[in-house]
Amino acid sequence: MSEERFGEFVLVRRHEQGHVAELVLDRPKAMNAVSTEMARSLTGACTALGEDRDVRAVVLASTHERAFCVGADLKERNSFSDADLRRQRPVTRAAYTGVLELPVPTVAAVHGFALGGGFELALACDVIVADRTAVVGLPEVSVGVIPGGGGTQLLPRRVGAARAAELIFSARRVEAGEAAELGLVDRLVEEGRDREEALALATRIAGNSPVGLRAAKRALRLGQGLDLRAGLEVEDAAWRSTAFSGDRAEGVAAFNERRTPQWPGE
């Protein structure tokens, strides 16, 4: 396994086997609160991962024992002028967008607090694996703002408009069991096993065609919110991008020869 650090607070681990990378939040003294510096580092790490054709799946994880991420760094913002906040906005927005637009499947490994922008980072992933210590929520209206990392758009896509409205307007925290029941997280695992289970899922995902994975994610994301006819056109375009690829040829050959595919990734 190799490690690459992006600034002081973000780490990328590339696993030698399985084509899986970890995007690790590593600001333990602040429970991974997203500062301006950390946001810039997240953006840089996502850019690097997006350009790495060897990576087929990404796990978003945390080094803190009791928190995934507690959201924006409110201590930093307490010193901001209005002008400072305006300057910071595109920086933080780019960080959340960076996770959302990773071209490969992403799995969040959540434990402890995942609040505000922290939960939005998880929502930007395709699948959320959470252990039983997880506490999630979007409490932004309780401090005078609204979710600004995609929460007002990503949450209703998961749980529906009415449920999202109740959670955002009430600013309440939701513990792991209820979060799983409401669909706020996708898989609930025993305490301390979120990273292990997320890596296992990512490894399984990464065993599939890299061309197929990227195209499937593109179709899923671009098709959201479209009517059925338009969505099927998105799917058809994504299918055509795979149908004449080396991966498709290898996949069919491996199936017929009863062997494991050796994906060319093109």
C-alpha positions in Angstrom: 0.0 0.0 0.0 1.3 3.4 -0.9 0.4 6.7 0.8 0.3 10.3 -0.6 -0.5 13.3 1.5 -2.4 16.3 0.2 -1.6 19.1 2.6 -1.7 18.4 6.3 -5.2 17.0 6.6 -5.9 14.7 3.7 -4.3 11.4 2.9 -4.7 9.1 -0.1 -3.9 5.4 0.3 -3.6 3.3 -2.8 -3.9 -0.4 -2.2 -1.6 -2.5 -4.2 -4.2 -5.2 -4.8 -7.7 -4.6 -6.0 -7.5 -1.2 -7.6 -9.0 0.5 -4.5 -7.9 3.9 -3.1 -8.8 5.4 0.2 -9.5 9.2 0.5 -8.8 9.7 4.2 -9.9 12.7 6.3 -7.0 13.2 8.7 -7.6 16.2 11.0 -8.1 14.5 14.3 -7.6 17.5 16.6 -10.6 19.1 15.1 -12.7 15.9 14.5 -12.1 16.5 10.7 -13.9 19.8 10.6 -13.5 21.2 7.1 -11.3 24.3 7.1 -10.3 26.3 4.1 -6.9 24.4 3.9 -8.6 21.0 4.3 -11.1 21.9 1.5 -8.2 22.8 -0.9 -6.5 19.5 0.0 -9.7 17.5 -0.6 -10.1 19.1 -4.0 -6.5 18.3 -4.9 -6.8 14.7 -3.8 -10.1 14.2 -5.8 -8.5 15.6 -8.9 -5.6 13.2 -8.6 -7.9 10.2 -8.0 -10.1 11.2 -10.9 -7.1 11.2 -13.2 -5.7 7.9 -12.0 -7.0 5.2 -14.4 -5.7 2.5 -12.2 -8.3 3.3 -9.5 -11.6 1.6 -9.9 -13.2 2.4 -6.5 -12.7 4.9 -3.7 -13.4 4.6 0.0 -13.9 7.9 1.9 -12.7 7.2 5.5 -11.6 9.0 8.7 -8.7 8.6 11.1 -10.6 10.0 14.0 -12.0 7.3 16.4 -15.2 9.2 17.3 -16.0 11.1 14.1 -16.2 10.8 10.4 -16.4 14.6 10.0 -18.3 17.2 12.0 -18.8 19.6 9.1 -17.5 23.1 8.5 -14.8 24.6 10.8 -17.0 27.0 12.8 -14.0 28.2 14.9 -12.3 29.3 11.7 -15.5 30.9 10.4 -16.0 32.8 13.7 -13.1 35.0 12.7 -14.3 35.6 9.2 -15.6 38.8 7.8 -18.4 38.7 5.2 -15.7 39.1 2.6 -13.7 36.2 4.0 -16.8 34.0 3.8 -17.4 35.0 0.2 -13.9 34.1 -0.7 -14.1 30.8 1.0 -17.3 29.7 -0.6 -15.8 28.5 -4.0 -13.0 26.7 -2.2 -15.3 24.7 0.0 -17.8 24.1 -2.8 -15.0 22.7 -5.0 -14.2 20.1 -2.2 -17.7 18.7 -2.0 -18.0 18.8 -5.8 -14.7 16.9 -6.1 -16.1 14.0 -4.1 -19.4 14.1 -5.9 -17.8 14.0 -9.3 -15.3 11.3 -8.7 -15.8 9.2 -11.9 -15.5 5.8 -10.1 -17.8 4.3 -7.5 -17.3 5.7 -4.0 -18.1 4.2 -0.6 -18.2 6.2 2.6 -17.1 4.5 5.8 -18.9 6.3 8.5 -18.6 6.1 12.3 -19.3 8.5 15.0 -20.4 12.0 14.1 -21.1 12.8 10.4 -22.8 16.1 10.7 -23.4 19.1 8.4 -20.8 19.1 5.7 -19.5 15.8 7.1 -22.7 14.1 6.3 -22.8 15.9 2.9 -19.4 14.3 2.1 -20.9 10.9 2.8 -24.0 11.8 0.7 -21.8 12.7 -2.2 -20.7 9.0 -2.3 -22.6 6.3 -4.0 -22.9 4.0 -1.0 -22.7 4.7 2.7 -21.5 2.0 5.1 -22.0 3.0 8.7 -21.3 1.3 12.0 -23.5 1.5 15.1 -21.8 4.5 16.6 -22.8 6.7 13.6 -24.8 9.9 14.2 -25.8 11.8 11.1 -27.6 15.0 10.4 -27.8 18.3 8.6 -28.0 20.9 11.5 -27.1 24.0 9.5 -30.4 25.9 10.1 -29.6 25.8 13.8 -26.6 28.1 13.2 -28.2 30.4 10.7 -27.3 28.9 7.3 -28.4 26.0 5.2 -26.6 22.9 3.9 -24.1 24.2 1.4 -22.3 21.0 0.3 -25.1 19.5 -1.6 -27.4 18.4 1.2 -30.6 20.1 0.1 -30.2 18.2 -3.3 -28.6 14.9 -2.3 -30.8 14.1 0.7 -34.2 14.3 -1.0 -32.8 12.1 -3.8 -32.1 9.5 -1.1 -35.1 9.7 1.2 -37.7 11.8 -0.7 -38.7 15.5 -0.4 -40.9 15.3 2.7 -38.4 13.3 4.8 -35.5 15.5 3.7 -37.5 18.6 4.7 -38.3 17.2 8.1 -34.6 16.4 8.8 -33.2 19.7 7.4 -35.8 21.9 9.0 -35.6 20.2 12.5 -31.8 20.1 12.3 -32.0 16.9 14.4 -29.3 14.3 14.8 -30.2 10.7 13.7 -28.5 7.7 15.3 -27.4 4.7 13.3 -30.4 2.4 13.7 -32.9 5.0 12.6 -30.5 6.3 9.9 -30.5 2.8 8.4 -34.3 2.5 8.6 -34.8 5.9 6.9 -32.3 5.2 4.2 -29.8 7.8 5.3 -27.1 5.1 5.2 -27.1 2.0 3.1 -25.4 -0.7 5.2 -25.3 -0.9 9.0 -22.4 -2.9 10.4 -21.1 -3.6 13.9 -19.1 -1.0 15.8 -15.6 -0.5 14.4 -16.2 -2.4 11.1 -17.2 0.4 8.9 -13.8 0.8 7.2 -13.3 -2.9 6.8 -16.7 -3.5 5.3 -16.4 -0.5 3.0 -13.0 -1.7 1.7 -14.4 -5.2 1.2 -17.3 -3.7 -0.8 -15.0 -1.5 -2.8 -12.7 -4.4 -3.6 -15.6 -6.4 -4.9 -16.7 -3.5 -7.0 -13.2 -2.9 -8.3 -13.1 -6.5 -9.6 -15.4 -5.5 -12.4 -14.7 -3.7 -15.7 -13.3 -0.2 -15.1 -14.9 1.0 -18.4 -18.2 -0.5 -17.2 -18.0 1.0 -13.7 -17.4 4.5 -15.0 -20.1 4.3 -17.6 -22.6 2.8 -15.1 -21.9 5.6 -12.6 -22.2 8.2 -15.3 -25.6 6.8 -16.4 -26.9 6.6 -12.8 -25.8 10.2 -12.0 -26.9 11.9 -15.2 -30.2 10.0 -15.3 -31.3 11.2 -11.9 -34.3 13.6 -12.1 -34.9 13.0 -15.9 -38.1 11.6 -17.2 -38.0 7.9 -18.3 -37.5 8.6 -22.0 -34.6 11.0 -21.4 -33.1 8.7 -18.8 -33.1 5.8 -21.3 -31.2 8.0 -23.8 -28.6 8.7 -21.1 -28.3 4.9 -20.5 -28.0 4.2 -24.2 -25.1 6.7 -24.6 -23.4 5.1 -21.7 -24.0 1.6 -23.1 -22.5 2.6 -26.4 -19.4 3.8 -24.6 -18.8 0.3 -23.3 -20.2 -1.9 -26.1 -17.2 -1.5 -28.4 -14.5 -1.3 -25.7 -11.7 -3.7 -25.0 -13.3 -4.4 -21.7 -16.5 -5.7 -23.3 -14.5 -8.0 -25.6 -12.4 -9.3 -22.7 -15.5 -9.8 -20.5 -17.3 -11.8 -23.1 -14.2 -13.9 -23.9 -13.5 -14.6 -20.2 -17.1 -15.6 -19.6 -17.0 -18.1 -22.5 -13.6 -19.4 -21.5 -14.6 -19.7 -17.8 -11.8 -17.6 -16.5 -11.3 -14.3 -14.6 -11.2 -11.3 -16.9 -8.0 -9.4 -17.3 -9.5 -5.9 -17.9 -7.6 -3.7 -20.4 -9.5 -0.7 -19.0 -10.2 0.7 -22.4 
